Amino acid sequence: MDIKAEIGRHTDEAEQIITSYLPEEKGYQKTVIEAMNYSFLAGGKRLRPILMLETYRLFGGKSKVIEPFMAAIEMIHTYSLVHDDLPAMDNDDYRRGKLTTHKKFGEDFGVLAGDGLLNYAYELLFNGISEVTEPDDLIRCVKAAKVIAYKAGIYGMVGGQSLDVWLTDKPMNEAQLEFIFNLKTGALIEAAFMAGAI
């Protein structure tokens, strides 16, 4: 098996699924939606949605119920990158060879694009849950959404990022570094596996 081709196949499949959930760029809020979509389409490995889909399949999942969850977790990951690039955090000009969102759309729309992606992710989760009709499936979807919210929040990604920010230009011990890695990076990867399995 050609592992690069296999990874490429999974990436293409995930990309096709998650981009179908992007909001239309229209209305008075068009600029923030353009900034959200620009950020989301800036590239990446799509690791989290791939892991979620493959775990879902591993546990016998066959329906499209997982798809809004895949898009949501990638939107949460993307919003974290948009905010991480802001002047108040890392102040980066480029990500994956493209201008960062705040450099292309302005700092104000960098903040709003991140906020928009996070909130739209939860909208997708609730929309996906609302389409489930079987009680047992409904319970599983709510549990999966709960895991994603928990792992994205103060006991997950945001918690890890907060320690990273607090320790900027300060000495860091091994336990603190491990805490940052486990939460800032690891929590959403765990969420992908856990939500897919649930």
Residue pairs with C-beta under 8 A, 6 or more apart in sequence:
10 50
10 53
10 54
11 45
11 46
11 50
13 50
13 53
14 46
14 49
14 50
14 53
14 70
15 46
17 49
17 53
17 67
17 70
17 71
18 40
18 46
18 49
18 67
18 70
18 71
18 74
19 40
19 41
20 67
20 71
21 67
21 68
21 71
21 124
22 36
22 37
22 40
22 41
23 33
23 36
23 37
23 120
24 33
25 33
25 34
25 37
26 33
27 33
31 105
31 109
32 109
32 112
32 113
32 116
33 116
34 105
35 101
35 104
35 105
35 109
35 110
35 112
35 113
35 116
36 113
36 116
36 117
36 120
38 101
38 104
38 105
38 113
39 78
39 79
39 81
39 82
39 101
39 113
39 114
39 117
40 74
40 75
40 78
40 117
42 78
42 95
42 96
42 98
43 96
43 97
43 98
44 74
44 77
44 78
44 96
46 74
47 189
47 192
48 70
48 73
48 74
48 77
48 188
48 189
48 191
48 192
49 70
49 71
49 73
49 74
49 192
51 189
51 192
51 193
51 196
52 66
52 69
52 70
52 73
52 192
52 193
52 195
52 196
53 66
53 70
53 196
54 196
55 192
55 193
55 196
55 197
56 66
56 196
56 197
58 196
58 197
59 196
59 197
61 196
65 128
65 131
65 132
65 137
65 141
66 196
67 128
68 124
68 125
68 127
68 128
69 124
69 125
69 128
69 141
69 144
69 145
69 148
69 195
69 196
71 121
71 124
72 121
72 122
72 124
72 125
72 128
72 148
73 121
73 148
73 188
73 191
73 192
73 195
75 117
75 118
75 120
75 121
75 124
76 117
76 118
76 121
76 148
76 152
76 157
76 188
77 188
78 117
79 113
79 114
79 115
79 116
79 117
79 118
79 121
80 114
80 157
80 161
81 95
82 100
82 101
82 102
82 110
82 113
82 114
82 117
83 89
83 110
83 111
83 114
84 90
84 92
84 161
85 91
85 92
85 95
85 100
85 101
85 102
85 110
86 102
86 107
86 110
86 111
86 114
87 102
87 107
89 165
92 100
93 99
93 100
93 103
94 100
94 103
98 104
100 110
101 109
101 110
101 113
101 114
102 109
102 110
102 111
105 113
118 152
122 149
125 145
125 148
126 145
128 141
129 138
129 141
129 142
129 145
132 138
132 141
140 198
143 198
144 194
144 195
144 196
144 198
145 195
147 191
147 194
147 195
147 198
148 191
148 195
150 156
150 191
151 157
151 187
151 188
151 190
151 191
151 194
152 158
152 187
152 188
152 191
153 159
154 162
155 183
156 183
156 187
156 188
156 191
157 183
157 184
157 187
157 188
159 183
159 187
160 179
160 180
160 181
160 182
160 183
160 184
160 185
160 186
160 187
161 180
161 183
161 184
163 176
163 179
163 180
163 183
163 184
164 180
164 184
167 176
167 180
